[in-house]
Amino acid sequence: MPEFPGGEQALLHYLAEQTSVYASSHEQEYLRVRVIVEKDLMDKIRDKFLDRNPLGKNPFFRKAALEIIQKMPKWKPGLKDGKVVRSYYTIPIMFKLK
């Protein structure tokens, strides 16, 4: 599996920090963003597309989720049989009420 710099806990901390900027006092949203982490360490996450999710209908939060993904630092690519490979990863993003 590909890895966010610092691991899963660092990813969760990053997401909590970033989503707080978009927090709302009257609405919350849960989205999943499926991304492709390329083989080359110099590449950031390349393709971004929102999973079909019945809870992810608000366009404001959909746009915010993509902005958060675009600002992410470079990921460590996935490995298969000791070789670096292109990998898919689904990132859960929760926008909570203030």
C-alpha positions in Angstrom: 0.0 0.0 0.0 1.1 3.6 -0.6 1.9 5.6 2.5 1.3 9.2 3.6 4.5 10.7 5.1 4.5 9.7 8.7 2.0 6.9 8.3 -1.7 6.5 9.0 -1.8 8.7 12.2 -0.1 11.5 10.4 -2.7 11.2 7.6 -5.5 11.4 10.1 -3.9 14.4 11.8 -3.5 16.1 8.5 -7.1 15.5 7.5 -8.5 16.7 10.9 -6.4 19.9 10.6 -7.4 20.6 7.0 -11.1 19.8 7.3 -11.4 22.1 10.3 -10.9 25.1 7.9 -14.1 24.1 6.1 -16.1 23.2 9.2 -19.7 24.3 9.2 -22.0 25.1 12.1 -25.1 23.6 10.4 -23.9 20.8 8.2 -21.4 17.9 8.1 -20.4 15.6 5.3 -18.5 12.3 4.9 -16.7 11.7 1.6 -14.3 9.2 0.2 -11.7 10.3 -2.3 -10.0 7.6 -4.4 -6.6 8.6 -5.6 -3.8 7.1 -7.6 -0.3 7.2 -6.1 2.2 6.9 -8.9 5.4 4.9 -8.9 7.7 7.9 -9.0 8.5 9.5 -5.6 8.7 12.9 -7.4 5.0 12.7 -8.3 2.3 13.7 -6.0 -1.0 12.0 -6.0 -2.0 12.1 -9.7 -5.6 11.4 -10.4 -8.4 12.4 -8.0 -12.0 11.4 -8.2 -14.7 11.1 -5.6 -16.2 7.7 -5.0 -19.9 7.5 -5.5 -21.2 8.0 -2.0 -24.8 8.8 -1.1 -23.6 11.0 1.7 -21.3 13.1 -0.4 -23.8 15.3 -2.2 -22.8 18.8 -1.1 -20.8 20.5 -3.9 -19.0 22.8 -1.3 -17.6 19.8 0.6 -16.8 17.9 -2.6 -14.7 20.9 -3.8 -13.1 21.2 -0.4 -12.1 17.5 -0.3 -10.3 17.9 -3.7 -8.5 21.0 -2.5 -7.3 19.1 0.6 -6.0 16.2 -1.5 -4.2 18.6 -3.9 -2.3 20.2 -1.0 -1.1 16.9 0.4 2.6 16.2 0.5 4.2 13.5 -1.6 3.3 10.0 -0.7 5.6 7.0 -0.5 4.5 4.7 -3.4 3.2 1.1 -2.9 5.3 -2.0 -3.3 4.5 -5.3 -4.8 7.0 -8.2 -4.8 9.7 -5.6 -3.7 9.0 -3.4 -6.8 7.5 0.1 -6.7 4.0 0.1 -8.3 1.2 2.5 -9.1 -1.4 2.1 -6.4 -5.0 3.2 -5.6 -5.9 4.5 -2.2 -9.2 5.6 -0.8 -9.0 8.5 1.6 -12.0 9.0 4.0 -12.7 12.7 4.7 -15.1 13.9 7.4 -16.2 17.4 7.6 -17.6 17.8 11.2 -19.9 20.4 12.7 -18.2 23.2 14.6 
